[in-house]
Every structure is written in C-alpha cells, then in structure tokens.
C-alpha cells in the first residue's frame, strides 16, 4: 500500500497536493496511484468520491490489490498534482453514512434488530434489519429516537484501536479485519468498526426520515434519507401536497378524505359504465343473431373490428354463444391481431384445434379448450386470411 489515506484523518479535506506514484491501464482509461489522497474509494456500502486531479475528471476511485486507483480518461502531463474532491457529493455521503450508524443503533436498542446489509444509492439509502415485523407506529418511535440523538449534537469520533482495546468497547458489530481497526464512536449511542467518512457531530446529519420498508430474505429492508436529501424529499412531497390541494380545492388535512371520495365516485362510475357496457353488448349480440342467417342449423358469425377493446369482444362472444347453434369468430385489429373463437354448448366442434391450426397465418400464440380459444399475433395484415381459413375449416366439419 503506497497511498496515504488523508480522508481517514480529515474527511473535510477537499483540496490536497500529491505525487503520482504509478499510472496503470484500467479498461479504456488510466488508473492513477498517488502517494497521498483525499478521495474515498468505493467500499463498505459507501460509493466513491468524485472530483478532479488537476483538470482531469475522476470517473471512479477503486481499491485494487491494496492500491487506490483514481480512474481518469487520459494521461497526466505532470508528476505533481492537485486533487479537488467534490464536496457536495462527499458531505452527502458523510450525512447518510453517519445517519445509518445512528439508525442501526436505534433498531438494535428498540427492536434488538441487527443490520445485515447497507447500501447507499444516489437518492436513497437502504439497510436490511433482522426483524420479523414493523409498523407505522414503530417507524415513529425509531425516527424520534434517531432524531433526538441528532439534535443532541454528540461528537462523532473516529480512531484506530488495538485488539486489546476492542475487547473493552461495546461494539454493535465485530470488525472483519485484525489490524488497523478503525472505530466510529458516538458516545452512549454506537461503537462500530467502519472505514467510511463521517461528520464531526450528529447535528450535521440534519435529520433522518424513513421513507418505506418491505419484507426481504431474513428481515425487513428500509429505505431512508438524511440531511440535505431529507430536505429535498420534504420539498418534493410538500410540492405534491400543495398541487393536490389546489386540484381538490381543500386544505392539506382534507386531502386523504378528498381522494377517498374521488376513488369511491370513480368506483361507482366504473360500475355504472360496466353495467351500461354489458347491456349495449348484449343488445349488439341480439341484433347480430337476428340478422345472421343459419346454414344447416348452424350460425357462423365472423367479424373483424378496428381498434376495439378485446374485453368487449370477449363479452360479445359470450353473449352470442348463449344462443344454440352459434359459432363466433371475432377479432380486433389494433397494432397486433387479437382473436377469440367460441361456440355454443350444443355444437360438437373443437374450437381450440381449429384456432391452433390457423394461428401460423398471423404468426400467433394462444389456446384454450374445445369450446373457447383466444390469443393474438403480430401479422394483423393477414387477419382476414386467418378468419377465412378458420371459417372454411368449420364449414368443412
């Protein structure tokens, strides 16, 4: 290891001087090894820092074979460089990471739930906690406890300890290394081995807000935001609420009631529309039956509809085949072809067999049983040929 890691001692350092130790090829870019760096590499659930070395943009910082590689897209012209860390990105990660330590400690204290994994994304931080259930009231308890710790503005101390010191500390989890063990400590709250960057005091975390949770293998996965992310999230949520207030002409405390009423009205309207649709299609089926002549005691109804809802067509087939001696070959011609074949109970013809026999014409898929078959195909341009072939097969039987 040839790089002094400045971020361990001062995560607030954003500009530093360094010397280039080596330049290594990395995919289609260059991996720069420096004698000292303030850029944090990806690891421990925390993403890498970004910024510049001189005027070269850093695309990634990784640790490979014990070396820190600063990935840039072209060679450097000087062996002495200045590094500039993207402070906005760095401080965001510091807020989220310290917030995660606080939240994990609260889960352990209130629910005896250990943190199984931690992931920091661009917009959301997630942790998996080894507990079986969780509720809205539980979220309120956790958030209150976590934010009380933040408002207490406790010091966040990082230091390297010996193996003997480790045994005297109330660690939330055991370290995965045996030397250079770095501990992040929040007095009376949390003591954890961690190599990430953290704020100086809990007050700098700002606030913690749990956004959602869901069951996962071994526990529950929580999504949360801290600090500036929480402020942005509140601003976004407040904007949505204000927009809804304007649209419904209500106060924010009345929005849920207004939405419930709208959904109930919509459900009633859909029920009424469904009843009307059924009556109209039933009437349509009766007219078709009345106008369609029979041949040899069987009525073959063959129709192709342009841009019609397939569910309406299925209902039409259902009403048509309630009349004895009726076969319905119905199709919708939209972007693709959608088809349903059906017959009344008194006719002994395998509709599924006929359907599958003619499906290749429209390059289609589907199936059913002897009475009803349905499916679709991509060759809507050959739908008329498809329907004629099916009609011919039925006549021949």
Secondary structure, 3 states (H helix, E strand, C coil): CCCEEHHHHCCCCCEEEEEEEEEEEECCEEEEEECEECCCCCECCECCCCEEECCEEECEEEEECCEEEEEECCCCCCCEEEEEECHHHHHHHHHHHHHHHHHHHHHHHHHCCCEEEEEECCCCEEEEECCCCCCHHHHHHHHHHHHHHHHCCCEEEEEEECHHHHCCCCCCCCCCCCCCEEEEEECCCEEEECCCCCCCEHHHHCCEEEEEEEEECCEEEEEEEEHHHHHHHHHHHHHHHHHHHHHHCCCHHHHHHHHHHHHHHHHHHHHHHHHHHHHHHHHHHHHHHHHCCCECCEEEEEEEEECCCHHHHHHHHHHHCCCCCEEEEEEEECCCEEEEEEECCCCCCCHHHHHHHHHHHHCEEEEECCCEEEEEECCHHHHHHHHHHHHHHHHHC
